[in-house]
Amino acid sequence: MGFIVWLAVVAAAIIPLMKLLPHFGVNKNWAFVAFLPFAVVILLWVMAMKLQELERR
């Protein structure tokens, strides 16, 4: 049962990441790293840094 919940959470993270990452200049295939714990946090950090860089321009 726990595996199914984990799989649903991962799918809920991968789908939006695949759509958002290309807007920040990151390959959309990096969204599949979300299977690893804390990978979503790292991807969100990368997106935040890219957003700050884009706002400075």
C-alpha positions in Angstrom: 0.0 0.0 0.0 2.8 2.4 0.8 4.5 1.8 -2.5 1.3 2.8 -4.3 1.1 6.0 -2.3 4.7 6.8 -3.0 4.2 6.1 -6.7 1.2 8.5 -6.8 3.2 11.2 -5.1 6.1 10.8 -7.5 3.7 10.9 -10.5 2.2 14.0 -9.1 5.6 15.6 -9.0 7.0 14.4 -12.3 4.1 15.6 -14.5 4.3 19.3 -13.5 8.1 19.2 -13.5 8.2 18.0 -17.1 6.2 21.0 -18.1 8.0 23.6 -15.9 11.7 22.6 -16.3 12.0 23.6 -20.0 10.8 27.1 -19.1 13.8 27.4 -16.9 16.3 26.1 -19.4 16.6 22.6 -17.9 16.0 19.4 -19.8 12.6 18.0 -19.1 14.1 14.5 -18.6 15.5 15.7 -15.3 12.0 15.4 -13.9 12.5 11.7 -13.7 15.0 12.2 -10.9 12.0 12.9 -8.7 12.0 9.2 -7.9 14.8 9.9 -5.5 14.1 11.3 -2.1 14.8 15.1 -1.8 15.3 15.3 -5.6 12.2 17.5 -5.9 13.6 19.9 -3.4 16.9 20.1 -5.4 15.0 20.7 -8.7 12.9 23.4 -7.1 16.1 25.0 -5.8 17.5 25.0 -9.3 14.4 26.5 -10.7 14.4 29.2 -8.1 18.0 30.1 -8.9 17.2 30.2 -12.6 14.2 32.5 -11.9 16.4 34.9 -9.9 18.9 34.9 -12.8 16.1 35.7 -15.3 14.7 38.5 -13.1 18.1 40.2 -13.0 18.1 40.7 -16.7 
